[in-house]
Every structure is written in C-alpha cells, then in structure tokens.
C-alpha cells in the first residue's frame, strides 16, 4: 500500500472509457500510488484488474447516488490511512504528469 491514493467511481455507462482511464494511470511518471475503485455495477471488473495489473487497484462496491459513492470512497481512503487523496473521473484520461503535479501542489506549505 502507498501513502497516495486516486479515488474513482465506475459504473456501467463509464465502462467504454475504462481502458483509456486505466492506461493513462498506468503511464503516469509517478508510480507510487494506489487506485481506489468504487464499483457501482461494472460486472467484469476483474478483466480490468488483470489487464492493468501494474496498478495497485483496490475495489469496493457501492450502489448509491454518485455523491454518496464519492463520499463512500473518501471514507474508505481515510479508513485505510492514506496521506494524500486525489480524484479522477473514470470517463477521463490524464497526461502522464497528472499525479506528480498534483502531489507537488499538495505538498506546498
């Protein structure tokens, strides 16, 4: 487990974007982060966990409203004692410096 986590929620309508999403995370310059996946109804999540095995993907299931699923993800991240929490929408993809740049911003005093 790392001290940094990126939280995302996935749901059936976002599934068509998951390859781009996970690939962009796999290509990050910063490699020391976990991905907390709040799964709201994607049945074949194991396919993505196997395909993107270089990522430390952690799944929790939650079938609530989008806002409640996000709240659930934040609570889980806090329970797991992560030091830095980042957010990423599962229908997005990111430049390879997204995690490193956010970490820099979070460490500015």
Helices and strands as residue ranges (DSSP letters): E 4-11, G 12-17, H 18-26, E 34-40, H 45-51, E 56-61, H 66-79, E 84-87, H 98-107
